[in-house]
Structure formats: C-alpha cells, structure tokens
Amino acid sequence: MKTSEGRYGLVERARALLEDEQGTLLKDAHLRVALCYPSPYHVGMSSLGYQTIYREIHTHPDTTAERVFLPDDVEAYRRTRTPLFSLETQAPVSSFPVLAFSVAYELELSGLFTMLELAGLPLLAADRDARHPLIVAGGPLTFSNPEPLEPFVDVLVQGEGEELIHTLLGAAATLDRDALLDHLARIPGFRVPGRGGPSLFVAKAGDGRLPARSQVITPHTELRSMFLIEPERGCSRGCHYCVMRRTTNGGMRTVPPERVLELVPAYAKRVGLVGAAVTDHPRITELLRTLVDSGREVGVSSLRADRLTQELVNTLRAGGAQHLTVASDGPSQRLRDMVDRKHSEEQIVRAANFAKAAGIERLKVYSIVGLPEEQDADIDELARFTTELSRILPVALGLAPFVAKRHTPMDGAPWAGIREVEARLERLRRGLKGRAEVRPTSARWAWVEYMLAQSGPEAGLAAMDAWRAGGSFAAYKRAFAERNVQPFLVHRVPDGRRAPVIWPTVPSRTPVAPVAEAR
C-alpha cells in the first residue's frame, strides 16, 4: 500500500508542476522524443537551450517532445520502484523511441547515469541494441569536450542544435537504427561513437533561427516566472579560458531589439536577457529601457564592467535589480592580462559607483583562483581591491577554481591542486577579515570537473564507476586511479618564450599524474 501511495504522490507532484506552467506544448505524433535534462526541474527549466529544443521538436512534422528531469527525490523513485516518467503524460521513459539529453557541464554525467538507471536502461551503449531507445546527447558540454559521454550515447550532437535536431528527427522517422547511425556519422555536427564523425565540430544555426527564447514560464525555477530570450549569441571577446570566446562559432551575432520585443509574450511580467555578452549589444540600453517602460522587471546575464554606464545601471534598477553582478575573472591585473580578460580595477570601481548612485544594494563580483603562475601577491591584490570595493557597496565575492577546458587557448593548463586552491581561499578570507562575503565553489569538485574536462572516454567510465560506488569525492578519486585516467597536457613553447597564446590550441597526449595532481 505504501508503495502505491508513493508512486501516486510522485505523479501528482508532476501534475502540479504542469498546472503552474504557461506555454506547455502537447501534441499527438508518431515520433515521440523524451527530452531529458540531467538536473532537477528547477534547474533544467532555467536552460534557454533546453527550452528552445523543446519547441523545435514540436515544430517538426509528426513529432512530439515530452520533458524528463532528474528527480529531486531520487530515493523515492528507487524506494517505490517507480520507473522514470515524462512530465507531460507521465509515460515511462523507456517507452520512447528516442531519448535526447541536454548536458550543460561535466558534473551532470552522474545525473545522466541516474536517469538511465531509473528508466531501467543499460548505461553503456555497448549493452543496448535495437530493442532499446536511441540515446542522443547534445548541449553546452559539446562545445568543449564531449568525449566522456561517448561510452553512454549512440549519437552526439555537437554545437548549436536548432537545425541539427530537424536533421536527426527526419532521419529517425525513416531509417532503421543501423542505417540511421551510419547516415548521421557522415553529417557534420554529428558524432557516432565507433562509426566516425569529427572529434569536434561546433555546428552553427542559421541566423533565421535566432533568437532562442523560453517556451514555458513557470514559478518553479531558479529564475522564477521569468521569460528568457537572447538578444545576442556568441561573444566578441577572446578570453583564453572561455569555450564561448569569439573564435568558437564565428563571434557574436546580434538580434535587433524590435525582433526581441515582438517575441516577448504579453503575459511575461519578468524578462531575462541571456547571452555570453549581452552588454556588448550595441542597442542594449534602448532594449532595456523599452522593456522597463512597459512595466516589466528585467534581468541581464553577463554584465561587462567596461560596458556599463550610469544610464544602463539606472535602467536595471528601475527594472527591479537589487544587485549588480560583474566578473573580474582573475585575482590581479597581471593575471587578467595573461588570460586576455580586458577588465581593469578602474572599470569595476566605476561600475560599483554606478550601482551605488542607482540605489542598488549589493555588488557581486566573480573571479577565478588557481590560474597558472598565480602567486600569493595576486591573492593579496584581490583582497586589497575587494576591500576598496566594499567601501562603496557591500560585496559578495564569488570564487571558482580554474578548470582548463578543451579547445581553448588554455587547453591543457595544469590543475593548481586542491590544497593549493584551498590555501589561497583561506589567505583571501584572512586578507578580507570579514569585509566582504566570500562564496567559493568546491576545490574538490572542481578537480573532478577538471579530470572530466581534460580527459577522454575513459574518464566517463571512471565517472560511472564512482557513481556506482556512491558518488563521493573519494569514489571519484579512486575510480580515476583505477581506470588510469590521464588528462591531456600541452607543452609550453620549447625554448621557454611566451607565445601570445600561452597554451597552444593543438594538444599533445602528454599525461599528468591525476591523483598526485589532485592533492
């Protein structure tokens, strides 16, 4: 009896989420796709890419998509032996012929494993056959290093997926499994493990597909009841650590404000402008002012300190902003210059003064620690500078350990070490002495991310081993050692000279001893 009641409660919870949504799509169709996100609903429904593909699938002839998320309470599914089901119709995920996963970053691999397990499907592609659903994966992770996904998927969709999804669906509707995989392996943008396809091809959607935008608005997300839309895609900058830098996919493409405004639904009272470099849009202030004047709250991602003006910050405040968020992405000017992050202390101080004048309550500053060649003096510079900012506004300092990503100029840069990163964070806390709130992300899990970001399919297999062993940090460390996972390492310029780009973009296979590097 308890098992039955438990299952009923899980279904009712899904139905309650649906009742609070605006824009949900329902369609009877021959080809059914389970669109999977390996994090919970409140995270997945904040993903603009995920929502865009949801809408694109529904525009394809005789095709429908139903959403599936990593449950908030995984143990409830296991305890009640409830198969993972879709949100729209509560259909078992295993009954769908295609499962399409959107994977944002490396640590979501464990969510993919859990979802496959709850669906009753083998994790390894080698253990599945034509009786099982086709497992497809795409998403932001494919812009850098999708190799750890290879052992678990049948098809990788690499890059922007708005057009590739239609190619995939058209072929899936007419070809059997073997013919489909052979066909996709010959098309740029698809990678079929064991059958070919380029190791990295970042597909680019046509300008006519822009802008990406929300389909569903719900109060149950990280960005509560906010309609998301991108006024620009890509980035015009060349920061060495970033997978979205200008060379990734042709630089920045802007959308006219008139087009953005006509796509914002009348019922959307909160609008989020999303992109890698929103404040680089040449008409961003005009767009913001029009939205605010219409009575809407407005949020903006990726504020660049060097692009802020008093008028822009005043408009953000009028749109409901209580905090101003900027990124320095380097503890010192020396290191910012090294990674080509074109921000200065003067620009960030100016942004803080704009925020104070506008009546904004708090400044949030994001930075990276653990960069190559980082020294105590760099950390001390960040402490001194943050103290200066705190005299203008209260400061929350967000800190992320540096993780080198594949196919960036810093590809192959070494991991700083867990103890080293933690020591630098402690030095920063001491240097600030409570004058700013310090919000670091975990050095241990940053190392796990590094190992997955800088290694091949064997790292994915190690992640599976660690997940099966409980998913602790110790389990990951042990699994990487047992699988002998060795991250790529790029040599410096042989004669010791500093090249304009510090780490060459074509890596060698010189390994680093991973467990020793973790420390």
C-alpha positions as CSV (number, residue, x, y, z in Angstrom):
1,M,0.0,0.0,0.0
2,K,2.8,2.4,0.8
3,T,4.5,1.7,-2.5
4,S,1.3,2.5,-4.4
5,E,0.8,5.8,-2.4
6,G,4.4,6.7,-3.0
7,R,4.0,6.3,-6.8
8,Y,0.8,8.3,-6.8
9,G,2.5,11.1,-4.9
10,L,5.3,11.3,-7.5
11,V,2.8,11.5,-10.3
12,E,0.7,14.2,-8.5
13,R,3.8,16.2,-8.0
14,A,4.5,16.2,-11.7
15,R,0.9,17.2,-12.5
16,A,1.1,20.1,-10.0
17,L,4.2,21.4,-11.9
18,L,2.3,21.3,-15.1
19,E,-0.7,23.2,-13.7
20,D,1.6,26.1,-12.8
21,E,3.1,26.4,-16.3
22,Q,2.3,28.7,-19.2
23,G,3.2,27.7,-22.7
24,T,3.3,23.9,-22.2
25,L,3.2,22.0,-25.6
26,L,1.1,18.9,-26.1
27,K,0.9,17.0,-29.4
28,D,-0.1,13.5,-30.6
29,A,2.6,12.4,-33.0
30,H,4.1,9.3,-34.5
31,L,7.7,10.0,-33.3
32,R,8.0,10.6,-29.6
33,V,11.1,12.1,-28.0
34,A,11.9,12.2,-24.3
35,L,13.8,15.4,-23.9
36,C,16.0,14.8,-20.8
37,Y,17.8,17.2,-18.5
38,P,20.2,15.5,-16.0
39,S,19.5,18.0,-13.3
40,P,16.2,18.8,-11.4
41,Y,13.2,20.6,-12.9
42,H,14.1,24.0,-11.3
43,V,17.5,23.9,-13.0
44,G,16.5,22.4,-16.3
45,M,13.6,24.9,-16.9
46,S,16.1,27.7,-16.5
47,S,18.0,26.5,-19.5
48,L,17.3,28.5,-22.6
49,G,18.8,25.9,-24.9
50,Y,16.7,23.1,-23.4
51,Q,13.5,25.1,-23.9
52,T,14.5,26.0,-27.4
53,I,15.0,22.4,-28.5
54,Y,11.7,21.5,-26.8
55,R,9.9,24.0,-29.1
56,E,11.9,23.0,-32.2
57,I,11.0,19.3,-31.8
58,H,7.3,20.3,-31.6
59,T,7.6,22.2,-34.9
60,H,8.9,19.1,-36.7
61,P,6.2,17.2,-38.6
62,D,4.5,14.3,-36.8
63,T,7.0,14.6,-33.9
64,T,6.4,15.5,-30.2
65,A,8.7,16.0,-27.2
66,E,8.0,15.3,-23.5
67,R,10.3,16.6,-20.8
68,V,12.1,14.5,-18.3
69,F,14.2,15.7,-15.4
70,L,16.4,14.2,-12.8
71,P,14.1,13.8,-9.8
72,D,14.5,16.0,-6.8
73,D,14.0,12.8,-4.7
74,V,15.8,10.0,-6.5
75,E,15.4,7.7,-3.5
76,A,11.6,8.0,-3.6
77,Y,11.7,6.5,-7.1
78,R,14.0,3.7,-6.0
79,R,12.1,3.0,-2.8
80,T,8.7,2.8,-4.6
81,R,10.2,1.1,-7.7
82,T,8.7,3.8,-9.9
83,P,10.1,3.9,-13.4
84,L,11.2,7.4,-14.5
85,F,8.4,9.1,-16.4
86,S,7.8,12.1,-18.6
87,L,6.3,15.3,-17.2
88,E,3.6,15.9,-19.9
89,T,1.9,12.5,-19.8
90,Q,3.7,10.6,-17.1
91,A,4.7,7.9,-19.7
92,P,7.6,5.6,-18.8
93,V,10.8,7.0,-20.3
94,S,11.7,3.5,-21.6
95,S,8.7,3.6,-23.9
96,F,10.0,6.5,-26.0
97,P,12.0,5.5,-29.2
98,V,14.4,8.5,-28.7
99,L,15.9,9.9,-25.5
100,A,17.7,13.3,-26.1
101,F,19.8,14.5,-23.3
102,S,21.0,18.2,-22.9
103,V,24.2,18.1,-20.9
104,A,25.4,21.5,-19.7
105,Y,28.7,20.6,-18.0
106,E,30.9,17.7,-16.8
107,L,29.4,17.0,-13.4
108,E,26.0,16.4,-14.9
109,L,27.2,13.0,-16.1
110,S,26.1,11.5,-12.8
111,G,22.6,12.8,-13.4
112,L,22.5,11.1,-16.8
113,F,23.5,7.8,-15.1
114,T,20.8,8.1,-12.6
115,M,18.1,8.9,-15.2
116,L,19.1,5.9,-17.3
117,E,19.1,3.6,-14.2
118,L,15.6,4.9,-13.1
119,A,14.3,4.3,-16.7
120,G,15.5,0.7,-16.5
121,L,18.0,1.1,-19.4
122,P,21.6,-0.1,-19.6
123,L,24.1,2.7,-19.0
124,L,26.6,1.6,-21.6
125,A,25.8,1.9,-25.3
126,A,27.5,-1.4,-25.9
127,D,24.9,-3.1,-23.7
128,R,22.0,-1.7,-25.7
129,D,20.5,-2.9,-29.0
130,A,17.6,-2.1,-31.3
131,R,15.1,-3.0,-28.6
132,H,16.2,0.0,-26.6
133,P,15.6,3.7,-27.2
134,L,18.2,5.6,-29.2
135,I,20.2,7.7,-26.8
136,V,21.3,11.1,-28.1
137,A,23.2,13.8,-26.2
138,G,23.9,17.5,-27.0
139,G,24.1,20.7,-25.1
140,P,26.8,23.2,-24.0
141,L,29.2,20.4,-23.0
142,T,29.7,19.6,-26.7
143,F,31.4,22.9,-27.3
144,S,34.4,21.8,-25.3
145,N,34.9,18.0,-24.6
146,P,32.0,15.6,-25.1
147,E,34.4,12.5,-25.1
148,P,33.5,11.4,-21.6
149,L,29.9,11.0,-22.9
150,E,30.9,8.6,-25.7
151,P,30.5,5.2,-23.9
152,F,26.9,6.0,-22.9
153,V,25.3,7.5,-26.0
154,D,24.5,6.4,-29.5
155,V,24.8,9.9,-31.1
156,L,26.5,13.1,-30.1
157,V,25.0,16.4,-31.4
158,Q,27.8,19.0,-31.4
159,G,27.2,22.7,-31.1
160,E,24.1,24.7,-31.8
161,G,21.2,22.2,-32.2
162,E,18.3,24.2,-33.7
163,E,18.9,22.8,-37.2
164,L,20.6,19.6,-36.4
165,I,17.6,18.4,-34.4
166,H,15.5,18.5,-37.5
167,T,18.1,16.5,-39.5
168,L,18.1,13.9,-36.7
169,L,14.3,13.7,-36.5
170,G,13.9,13.4,-40.2
171,A,16.3,10.6,-40.4
172,A,15.0,8.8,-37.3
173,A,11.5,8.7,-38.8
174,T,12.6,6.9,-42.0
175,L,15.7,4.8,-41.2
176,D,16.3,1.8,-39.0
177,R,18.8,2.0,-36.2
178,D,21.9,0.8,-38.1
179,A,21.2,2.9,-41.2
180,L,20.4,5.9,-39.1
181,L,23.8,5.7,-37.3
182,D,25.7,5.3,-40.5
183,H,23.8,8.2,-42.1
184,L,24.4,10.6,-39.1
185,A,28.1,9.6,-38.9
186,R,28.6,11.2,-42.3
187,I,26.9,14.6,-41.5
188,P,29.0,17.4,-39.9
189,G,27.7,18.2,-36.4
190,F,27.0,14.6,-35.5
191,R,29.4,12.2,-33.9
192,V,28.6,8.5,-33.7
193,P,31.0,6.7,-31.3
194,G,32.6,3.8,-33.1
195,R,31.3,4.9,-36.6
196,G,33.1,8.2,-37.2
197,G,32.3,11.9,-37.3
198,P,34.7,14.7,-36.5
199,S,36.1,14.7,-32.9
200,L,34.9,18.3,-32.5
201,F,32.6,20.2,-34.9
202,V,30.7,23.1,-33.4
203,A,27.6,23.4,-35.6
204,K,26.2,26.8,-36.2
205,A,22.5,27.5,-36.5
206,G,21.4,30.0,-39.2
207,D,20.5,33.5,-38.2
208,G,16.9,32.8,-39.0
209,R,16.7,30.5,-36.0
210,L,17.6,33.3,-33.6
211,P,16.8,34.3,-31.0
212,A,16.5,31.4,-28.6
213,R,13.7,32.0,-26.1
214,S,11.6,30.4,-23.5
215,Q,8.6,28.3,-24.4
216,V,7.4,27.6,-20.9
217,I,7.2,30.0,-18.0
218,T,6.9,28.6,-14.5
219,P,7.4,29.9,-11.0
220,H,9.3,26.7,-10.1
221,T,12.8,27.6,-11.5
222,E,16.0,29.3,-10.5
223,L,14.7,32.3,-12.4
224,R,11.1,32.4,-11.1
225,S,8.5,33.1,-13.7
226,M,11.0,34.8,-16.0
227,F,10.7,34.7,-19.8
228,L,14.3,34.3,-21.2
229,I,15.4,35.5,-24.6
230,E,18.8,36.1,-26.2
231,P,19.4,39.5,-27.8
232,E,22.8,38.2,-28.9
233,R,24.6,34.8,-29.4
234,G,28.2,34.1,-29.0
235,C,30.9,36.5,-27.9
236,S,33.1,39.2,-29.5
237,R,35.9,38.7,-26.9
238,G,38.9,36.4,-26.7
239,C,39.3,35.4,-23.1
240,H,41.7,32.5,-23.2
241,Y,39.9,30.3,-20.7
242,C,36.4,30.5,-22.2
243,V,34.7,28.0,-24.5
244,M,32.4,30.7,-25.9
245,R,35.2,33.0,-27.0
246,R,34.9,34.8,-30.3
247,T,36.6,32.0,-32.3
248,T,34.3,29.3,-31.1
249,N,31.5,29.8,-33.5
250,G,32.0,32.9,-35.6
251,G,31.9,35.6,-32.9
252,M,28.8,37.5,-31.8
253,R,25.5,37.7,-33.6
254,T,23.1,40.3,-32.5
255,V,19.3,40.4,-32.8
256,P,17.5,43.7,-33.4
257,P,15.6,44.9,-30.3
258,E,12.4,45.1,-32.4
259,R,12.6,41.4,-33.1
260,V,13.3,40.6,-29.4
261,L,10.3,42.8,-28.3
262,E,7.8,41.2,-30.7
263,L,8.6,37.8,-29.3
264,V,8.1,38.7,-25.6
265,P,4.6,37.5,-24.7
266,A,2.1,39.9,-23.2
267,Y,1.8,37.8,-20.1
268,A,5.5,37.8,-19.3
269,K,6.0,40.2,-16.4
270,R,9.6,39.3,-15.9
271,V,12.1,39.2,-18.8
272,G,15.7,37.9,-18.7
273,L,18.1,38.9,-21.4
274,V,20.5,36.0,-21.8
275,G,23.8,35.5,-23.7
276,A,27.5,35.3,-23.4
277,A,28.0,39.1,-23.8
278,V,24.6,40.8,-23.6
279,T,26.0,44.2,-22.6
280,D,28.2,44.2,-25.8
281,H,24.9,44.5,-27.8
282,P,25.1,48.0,-29.4
283,R,21.5,48.8,-28.6
284,I,21.2,47.1,-25.2
285,T,20.3,50.3,-23.2
286,E,17.5,51.0,-25.7
287,L,16.1,47.5,-25.4
288,L,16.3,47.6,-21.6
289,R,14.5,51.0,-21.4
290,T,11.7,49.8,-23.7
291,L,11.1,46.7,-21.5
292,V,11.2,48.7,-18.3
293,D,8.9,51.3,-19.7
294,S,6.4,48.6,-20.5
295,G,6.1,47.8,-16.8
296,R,8.3,44.6,-16.7
297,E,11.0,43.5,-14.4
298,V,14.2,42.9,-16.3
299,G,17.4,40.9,-15.6
300,V,20.6,40.6,-17.7
301,S,23.2,37.9,-17.7
302,S,26.9,38.5,-18.4
303,L,27.3,42.2,-17.4
304,R,30.7,43.5,-18.6
305,A,32.1,46.2,-16.3
306,D,33.7,48.1,-19.2
307,R,30.3,48.4,-21.0
308,L,28.3,49.8,-18.1
309,T,27.1,53.3,-18.0
310,Q,25.1,55.2,-15.4
311,E,22.0,55.2,-17.7
312,L,22.2,51.4,-18.2
313,V,22.6,50.7,-14.4
314,N,19.8,53.1,-13.6
315,T,17.6,51.2,-16.1
316,L,18.5,47.9,-14.5
317,R,17.5,49.3,-11.1
318,A,14.2,50.6,-12.5
319,G,13.6,47.1,-13.8
320,G,13.9,45.7,-10.3
321,A,17.6,44.9,-9.9
322,Q,18.8,44.9,-6.3
323,H,22.3,43.5,-7.0
324,L,24.8,44.3,-9.7
325,T,27.0,41.4,-10.9
326,V,30.2,41.7,-12.7
327,A,33.2,39.5,-13.3
328,S,36.9,40.3,-12.8
329,D,38.0,36.7,-13.7
330,G,41.4,37.0,-12.3
331,P,42.7,38.0,-8.8
332,S,45.1,40.5,-10.2
333,Q,45.6,42.7,-13.2
334,R,48.7,40.7,-14.1
335,L,46.7,37.5,-14.4
336,R,43.7,39.2,-16.1
337,D,46.2,40.4,-18.7
338,M,47.6,36.9,-19.0
339,V,44.2,35.4,-19.9
340,D,43.2,38.4,-22.1
341,R,40.4,39.4,-19.8
342,K,40.1,43.1,-20.7
343,H,38.9,44.5,-17.4
344,S,40.7,46.9,-15.1
345,E,40.2,47.8,-11.5
346,E,39.1,51.3,-12.6
347,Q,36.3,49.9,-14.7
348,I,35.0,47.7,-11.8
349,V,35.2,50.6,-9.4
350,R,33.3,52.8,-11.8
351,A,30.6,50.0,-12.1
352,A,30.3,50.0,-8.2
353,N,29.9,53.7,-8.2
354,F,27.2,53.5,-10.9
355,A,25.4,50.9,-8.7
356,K,25.6,53.0,-5.6
357,A,24.2,56.0,-7.4
358,A,21.4,54.0,-8.8
359,G,20.4,52.7,-5.3
360,I,21.5,49.1,-5.8
361,E,22.1,47.3,-2.6
362,R,25.0,45.0,-3.3
363,L,27.8,44.3,-5.7
364,K,28.5,40.7,-6.7
365,V,32.0,40.1,-8.2
366,Y,33.1,36.8,-9.7
367,S,36.7,35.8,-10.0
368,I,38.9,32.7,-10.8
369,V,41.5,31.4,-8.4
370,G,44.1,28.8,-9.2
371,L,45.3,30.2,-12.5
372,P,48.7,29.1,-13.8
373,E,51.5,31.2,-12.4
374,E,49.3,32.5,-9.6
375,Q,51.2,33.7,-6.5
376,D,50.3,35.0,-3.1
377,A,50.8,38.5,-4.3
378,D,47.9,38.1,-6.8
379,I,45.6,36.9,-4.0
380,D,46.7,39.8,-1.8
381,E,45.8,42.2,-4.7
382,L,42.3,40.7,-4.9
383,A,41.9,41.2,-1.1
384,R,43.1,44.8,-1.3
385,F,40.8,45.6,-4.3
386,T,37.8,43.9,-2.8
387,T,38.3,45.9,0.4
388,E,38.2,49.1,-1.7
389,L,35.0,48.0,-3.4
390,S,33.4,47.2,0.0
391,R,33.8,50.9,0.9
392,I,31.5,51.7,-1.9
393,L,28.9,48.9,-1.6
394,P,28.6,45.6,0.3
395,V,30.4,43.0,-1.8
396,A,29.7,39.3,-2.3
397,L,32.8,37.7,-3.9
398,G,32.1,34.5,-5.8
399,L,35.2,32.4,-6.5
400,A,35.6,29.4,-8.8
401,P,38.8,27.3,-9.1
402,F,40.2,27.5,-12.6
403,V,39.4,24.5,-14.8
404,A,41.1,24.3,-18.2
405,K,38.6,23.5,-21.0
406,R,39.5,21.7,-24.2
407,H,39.7,23.6,-27.4
408,T,40.5,26.9,-25.8
409,P,43.9,28.6,-25.7
410,M,44.4,27.4,-22.2
411,D,43.6,23.8,-23.1
412,G,46.0,21.6,-21.2
413,A,46.9,24.1,-18.5
414,P,47.6,22.2,-15.3
415,W,45.4,21.9,-12.3
416,A,46.6,24.0,-9.4
417,G,45.9,21.4,-6.7
418,I,43.2,21.1,-4.1
419,R,45.4,22.0,-1.2
420,E,46.8,25.0,-3.1
421,V,43.4,26.3,-4.1
422,E,42.0,25.9,-0.5
423,A,45.1,27.7,0.9
424,R,44.6,30.6,-1.5
425,L,40.9,30.8,-0.5
426,E,41.9,30.9,3.2
427,R,44.5,33.5,2.5
428,L,41.8,35.6,0.8
429,R,39.4,35.2,3.8
430,R,42.2,36.3,6.2
431,G,43.0,39.3,4.0
432,L,39.4,40.4,3.8
433,K,38.8,39.9,7.5
434,G,35.0,39.9,7.1
435,R,34.9,43.0,4.9
436,A,33.2,41.0,2.1
437,E,31.2,37.8,1.8
438,V,33.3,35.1,0.3
439,R,31.4,32.4,-1.7
440,P,33.8,29.8,-3.1
441,T,32.8,26.7,-5.1
442,S,34.4,23.4,-4.0
443,A,38.0,22.8,-4.9
444,R,37.5,19.1,-4.7
445,W,34.7,19.0,-7.2
446,A,36.5,21.5,-9.4
447,W,39.3,18.8,-9.7
448,V,36.7,16.2,-10.7
449,E,35.4,18.6,-13.3
450,Y,39.0,19.2,-14.5
451,M,39.6,15.4,-14.9
452,L,36.4,15.0,-17.0
453,A,37.1,18.2,-19.0
454,Q,40.7,17.2,-19.8
455,S,40.3,13.5,-20.5
456,G,38.8,11.1,-22.9
457,P,36.1,8.4,-22.8
458,E,37.9,6.5,-20.1
459,A,37.1,9.5,-17.7
460,G,33.4,8.9,-18.4
461,L,33.8,5.2,-17.5
462,A,35.5,6.2,-14.3
463,A,32.7,8.6,-13.5
464,M,30.3,5.7,-13.9
465,D,32.4,3.6,-11.5
466,A,32.3,6.4,-9.0
467,W,28.6,6.9,-9.3
468,R,28.0,3.2,-8.7
469,A,30.2,3.4,-5.6
470,G,28.1,6.2,-4.2
471,G,29.4,9.3,-6.0
472,S,31.6,10.7,-3.2
473,F,34.8,12.6,-3.9
474,A,36.8,9.6,-2.6
475,A,34.9,7.4,-5.1
476,Y,35.9,9.6,-8.0
477,K,39.5,9.8,-6.9
478,R,39.7,6.0,-6.6
479,A,37.9,5.4,-9.9
480,F,40.2,7.8,-11.8
481,A,43.2,6.0,-10.4
482,E,41.8,2.5,-11.2
483,R,41.0,3.5,-14.7
484,N,44.4,5.2,-15.1
485,V,42.7,8.4,-16.3
486,Q,45.3,10.8,-17.6
487,P,44.4,14.3,-18.6
488,F,45.8,15.9,-21.7
489,L,48.7,18.3,-21.1
490,V,50.0,20.8,-23.6
491,H,53.8,21.6,-23.7
492,R,55.0,25.1,-23.3
493,V,56.9,26.7,-26.2
494,P,60.1,24.6,-26.3
495,D,62.6,27.5,-25.9
496,G,60.7,29.0,-23.0
497,R,59.5,32.1,-24.8
498,R,56.0,33.2,-24.1
499,A,53.7,33.0,-27.1
500,P,50.8,35.4,-27.4
501,V,48.5,32.5,-26.6
502,I,50.1,30.8,-23.6
503,W,49.0,27.2,-24.3
504,P,48.9,26.1,-27.9
505,T,45.5,25.1,-29.1
506,V,46.5,21.7,-30.5
507,P,47.3,19.4,-27.5
508,S,49.7,16.5,-27.3
509,R,48.9,13.4,-25.4
510,T,51.5,14.0,-22.7
511,P,49.7,12.9,-19.5
512,V,49.6,14.4,-16.0
513,A,49.6,12.0,-13.0
514,P,45.9,12.7,-12.0
515,V,45.8,11.6,-8.4
516,A,49.0,13.3,-7.5
517,E,47.7,16.4,-9.1
518,A,44.6,16.3,-7.0
519,R,46.4,16.7,-3.7
